[in-house]
Amino acid sequence: MPAPNSAPPPRPILDLAGLTLRLGGLTSLADVSLRQQRGTVLAIVGPNGAGKTSLLDCLTGIRRPSRGSAHFWPTRRVRGAEGAGAEARGPVELVGRSAPAVARLGIARTFQETRLFDQLTALDNVRVGIEAKAGGGTWRALLPRSRERREIRAARSAAWDLLEFVGLADRAGDRAACLPHGARRRLEIARALGTRPSLLLLDEPAAGVTAVDRAWFAGLVGQLQARGVSVLLAEHDPRLALAVADAVVVLEAGAVVAAGTPAEVGASLAGLGAYRAPGAAGR
């Protein structure tokens, strides 16, 4: 029995055990095991080709690992692997679920290369995410029936709020194709948040952006935590990861080579000669 005033034990949101992915004759992930606590930021860092995106692909139904398990603890009522409703009382296996089924559990993601509806406005891109969560799909968001007008107005209002959250309210009417790179990354995050995830997977969100956008992304992580969203951040540059994460895992050639707090991993990176932070040569 815990002491009367002891803190409650940490609650997990994600637990991976022995996750392995082979693509052709190559091993993209090799026996990856890790655990993320609810409400935290877990950073996965490593050089290009380390397996960061492959890991996110396995968690979101884009690729199916060769072996291993990936358990997720939802925070609300979920559906079965591809349909039947059920109340989640414990962890749910992600392996074997389709991408839409994973999204319904409360997991959203962004991509290394932004994937937006380029011919739609910024506002409509976010509305698509909100309406998809509501169960109507893309066409319901864009071609509503009269009886759905009230829901569409609510979705529009929520989309405006998310655009304000990511600093794009003044670009709401602009087509996504016309937005600069940093704004496109912000828009993709807003659309992902429209699905109301409890776990948000970010695939190198600060890659190729300006210093201003990079600082904004660093601040965003804390704001997401304040909203109750857990964040799994895949990042090439350990400097950003060490600055914003509660825990860090280092991947190299698909395998975990270091894990711990930012201070622990930061101290160990110097000994991992194959992986140095950008600009760290000679240090």
C-alpha positions as CSV (number, residue, x, y, z in Angstrom):
1,M,0.0,0.0,0.0
2,P,1.5,3.4,-0.9
3,A,2.2,6.0,1.7
4,P,-0.7,8.3,2.4
5,N,0.8,11.4,0.7
6,S,2.9,9.6,-1.9
7,A,2.7,10.7,-5.5
8,P,0.6,8.5,-7.8
9,P,2.7,6.2,-10.0
10,P,3.5,7.5,-13.5
11,R,1.0,6.3,-16.1
12,P,2.2,5.1,-19.5
13,I,0.8,6.1,-22.8
14,L,3.0,4.1,-25.1
15,D,5.1,0.9,-24.6
16,L,7.1,-0.7,-27.3
17,A,8.7,-4.1,-26.9
18,G,11.1,-5.7,-29.4
19,L,9.8,-3.7,-32.4
20,T,11.6,-4.9,-35.6
21,L,11.1,-3.8,-39.1
22,R,12.8,-5.4,-42.2
23,L,12.4,-3.7,-45.6
24,G,13.7,-6.1,-48.3
25,G,17.1,-7.2,-47.1
26,L,17.6,-4.2,-44.7
27,T,16.7,-3.9,-41.1
28,S,15.2,-0.5,-40.5
29,L,14.3,-1.1,-36.8
30,A,16.2,-3.7,-34.6
31,D,14.5,-4.8,-31.4
32,V,13.4,-1.3,-30.3
33,S,11.9,-1.2,-26.8
34,L,10.9,2.0,-25.0
35,R,8.1,3.4,-22.8
36,Q,6.6,6.9,-22.7
37,Q,4.8,8.3,-19.7
38,R,1.5,10.1,-20.2
39,G,1.8,13.9,-20.4
40,T,5.5,13.8,-21.3
41,V,7.6,14.7,-24.3
42,L,9.7,11.8,-25.5
43,A,12.3,12.6,-28.2
44,I,13.7,10.0,-30.6
45,V,16.9,11.4,-32.0
46,G,19.4,10.0,-34.5
47,P,21.1,10.7,-37.8
48,N,19.4,10.4,-41.2
49,G,18.5,6.7,-41.8
50,A,18.5,5.9,-38.1
51,G,14.9,4.6,-38.3
52,K,13.0,7.5,-36.7
53,T,10.4,7.8,-39.5
54,S,10.2,4.0,-39.8
55,L,9.3,3.9,-36.1
56,L,6.5,6.5,-36.5
57,D,5.3,4.6,-39.6
58,C,5.0,1.4,-37.5
59,L,3.0,3.2,-34.8
60,T,0.5,4.7,-37.2
61,G,-0.4,1.8,-39.4
62,I,1.7,2.8,-42.4
63,R,4.1,-0.1,-42.0
64,R,3.7,-3.4,-40.2
65,P,6.7,-4.4,-38.1
66,S,8.2,-7.9,-38.7
67,R,7.9,-8.6,-35.0
68,G,7.4,-6.9,-31.6
69,S,4.5,-5.1,-30.0
70,A,3.4,-1.5,-29.6
71,H,0.8,-0.9,-26.8
72,F,-1.1,2.4,-26.5
73,W,-3.3,3.6,-23.6
74,P,-6.3,5.5,-25.0
75,T,-8.0,8.1,-22.9
76,R,-11.5,7.6,-24.3
77,R,-13.9,5.1,-25.8
78,V,-12.3,3.4,-28.8
79,R,-13.3,1.0,-31.5
80,G,-11.9,-2.4,-32.2
81,A,-9.2,-3.0,-34.7
82,E,-11.4,-2.1,-37.7
83,G,-14.8,-1.4,-36.3
84,A,-16.7,-2.7,-33.3
85,G,-17.0,-0.3,-30.4
86,A,-15.5,-1.1,-27.0
87,E,-14.6,0.7,-23.8
88,A,-10.8,0.6,-23.5
89,R,-9.8,-0.5,-20.0
90,G,-6.1,-1.0,-20.6
91,P,-3.5,-0.9,-23.4
92,V,-4.4,-1.4,-27.0
93,E,-2.1,-3.1,-29.5
94,L,-1.3,-0.8,-32.4
95,V,0.4,-3.4,-34.6
96,G,-2.0,-4.7,-37.2
97,R,-4.3,-1.7,-37.1
98,S,-4.8,0.5,-40.2
99,A,-3.9,4.2,-40.2
100,P,-7.5,5.3,-39.8
101,A,-8.0,2.9,-36.9
102,V,-4.9,4.2,-35.2
103,A,-6.2,7.8,-35.6
104,R,-9.5,6.9,-34.0
105,L,-7.6,5.8,-30.9
106,G,-6.3,9.3,-30.4
107,I,-3.0,9.3,-32.2
108,A,-2.1,12.0,-34.8
109,R,1.1,12.7,-36.6
110,T,2.9,15.1,-39.0
111,F,5.4,14.1,-41.7
112,Q,8.9,14.9,-42.7
113,E,7.5,16.2,-46.0
114,T,4.3,18.1,-45.3
115,R,1.2,16.4,-46.6
116,L,-1.5,19.1,-47.1
117,F,-4.4,19.6,-49.4
118,D,-2.6,22.2,-51.4
119,Q,-5.6,23.6,-53.3
120,L,-7.6,24.1,-50.1
121,T,-7.3,27.1,-47.8
122,A,-5.5,26.8,-44.5
123,L,-8.9,27.0,-42.8
124,D,-10.3,24.1,-44.8
125,N,-7.2,22.0,-44.2
126,V,-7.8,22.2,-40.5
127,R,-11.6,21.7,-40.9
128,V,-10.8,18.4,-42.7
129,G,-9.0,17.1,-39.7
130,I,-11.8,18.2,-37.3
131,E,-14.5,16.7,-39.5
132,A,-12.6,13.4,-40.0
133,K,-12.5,13.1,-36.2
134,A,-16.3,13.7,-36.1
135,G,-16.7,10.8,-38.5
136,G,-17.9,12.5,-41.6
137,G,-14.7,12.4,-43.6
138,T,-13.2,14.9,-46.1
139,W,-16.3,15.4,-48.3
140,R,-18.6,16.0,-45.4
141,A,-16.4,18.9,-44.3
142,L,-16.4,20.4,-47.8
143,L,-19.9,19.6,-49.1
144,P,-22.2,19.7,-46.1
145,R,-25.9,19.0,-46.2
146,S,-28.3,21.5,-44.7
147,R,-28.9,19.3,-41.6
148,E,-25.2,19.3,-40.9
149,R,-24.8,23.1,-41.0
150,R,-24.6,23.5,-37.2
151,E,-21.8,20.9,-36.9
152,I,-19.9,22.6,-39.8
153,R,-20.2,26.0,-38.1
154,A,-18.8,24.5,-34.9
155,A,-15.9,22.9,-36.9
156,R,-15.2,26.2,-38.6
157,S,-15.0,27.9,-35.2
158,A,-12.7,25.2,-33.9
159,A,-10.5,25.5,-37.0
160,W,-10.1,29.3,-36.4
161,D,-9.1,28.6,-32.8
162,L,-6.4,26.2,-34.0
163,L,-5.1,28.5,-36.7
164,E,-4.8,31.2,-34.0
165,F,-3.0,28.7,-31.8
166,V,-0.3,28.1,-34.5
167,G,-0.1,31.7,-35.5
168,L,-1.8,31.4,-38.9
169,A,-5.1,33.1,-38.4
170,D,-4.1,35.9,-40.8
171,R,-3.5,33.2,-43.5
172,A,-6.8,31.4,-43.0
173,G,-8.0,32.2,-46.5
174,D,-4.7,31.4,-48.3
175,R,-4.3,28.2,-50.2
176,A,-1.9,25.8,-48.6
177,A,0.2,25.7,-51.7
178,C,0.9,29.5,-51.3
179,L,2.2,29.2,-47.7
180,P,6.0,29.3,-47.0
181,H,7.7,26.2,-45.6
182,G,7.5,27.1,-41.9
183,A,3.8,28.0,-42.2
184,R,3.1,24.7,-43.9
185,R,4.6,22.9,-41.0
186,R,2.5,24.9,-38.6
187,L,-0.6,24.2,-40.6
188,E,0.0,20.4,-40.6
189,I,0.3,20.6,-36.8
190,A,-3.0,22.5,-36.6
191,R,-4.7,19.9,-38.8
192,A,-3.3,17.1,-36.6
193,L,-4.6,18.8,-33.5
194,G,-8.0,19.0,-35.1
195,T,-8.4,15.3,-34.5
196,R,-8.0,16.0,-30.7
197,P,-5.2,13.5,-30.1
198,S,-3.9,12.4,-26.8
199,L,-0.6,11.5,-28.4
200,L,0.9,13.7,-31.2
201,L,3.8,12.3,-33.3
202,L,6.0,15.0,-34.8
203,D,8.4,14.0,-37.5
204,E,11.2,16.6,-37.6
205,P,8.8,19.6,-37.4
206,A,11.7,22.1,-37.3
207,A,13.6,20.8,-40.3
208,G,14.4,23.5,-42.8
209,V,12.6,26.3,-41.0
210,T,13.8,29.8,-40.0
211,A,15.3,30.5,-36.6
212,V,12.0,32.3,-35.7
213,D,10.0,29.2,-36.6
214,R,12.5,26.9,-34.8
215,A,12.0,28.9,-31.6
216,W,8.2,28.8,-32.1
217,F,8.3,25.0,-32.4
218,A,10.3,24.7,-29.2
219,G,7.7,26.8,-27.4
220,L,4.9,24.8,-29.0
221,V,5.9,21.6,-27.2
222,G,5.3,23.2,-23.8
223,Q,1.9,24.5,-24.9
224,L,0.9,21.1,-26.1
225,Q,1.8,19.6,-22.7
226,A,-0.3,22.3,-21.1
227,R,-3.2,21.1,-23.2
228,G,-2.7,17.5,-22.0
229,V,-1.2,16.2,-25.2
230,S,1.7,13.8,-25.0
231,V,4.3,14.3,-27.7
232,L,6.6,11.9,-29.4
233,L,9.2,13.9,-31.3
234,A,11.4,12.5,-34.0
235,E,14.3,14.9,-34.4
236,H,17.7,14.9,-36.3
237,D,19.2,17.6,-34.2
238,P,19.7,16.6,-30.6
239,R,20.1,20.2,-29.4
240,L,16.4,20.8,-30.0
241,A,15.4,17.5,-28.5
242,L,17.5,17.9,-25.4
243,A,16.0,21.4,-24.8
244,V,12.3,20.3,-24.9
245,A,12.1,16.6,-24.0
246,D,11.5,14.9,-20.7
247,A,13.2,11.8,-21.9
248,V,15.4,11.0,-24.9
249,V,16.0,7.8,-26.9
250,V,18.9,7.7,-29.4
251,L,18.6,5.5,-32.5
252,E,21.4,4.5,-34.7
253,A,21.1,2.0,-37.6
254,G,17.7,1.1,-36.3
255,A,18.8,0.2,-32.8
256,V,18.6,2.0,-29.4
257,V,22.1,3.1,-28.4
258,A,21.2,5.4,-25.5
259,A,18.2,6.4,-23.5
260,G,17.5,8.5,-20.4
261,T,16.9,12.0,-19.3
262,P,18.2,14.9,-21.5
263,A,21.1,15.4,-19.1
264,E,22.0,11.7,-19.2
265,V,21.8,11.4,-22.9
266,G,23.5,14.7,-23.5
267,A,26.5,13.5,-21.5
268,S,26.6,10.2,-23.3
269,L,26.4,11.6,-26.9
270,A,30.0,12.6,-26.8
271,G,30.9,8.9,-26.6
272,L,28.8,8.0,-29.6
273,G,31.3,9.0,-32.3
274,A,29.0,8.0,-35.2
275,Y,26.4,10.5,-34.2
276,R,27.2,14.1,-33.4
277,A,24.9,17.1,-33.2
278,P,25.0,19.4,-36.3
279,G,27.9,21.8,-35.8
280,A,29.4,19.7,-33.0
281,A,32.5,18.7,-34.9
282,G,35.6,19.3,-32.9
283,R,33.8,19.5,-29.6
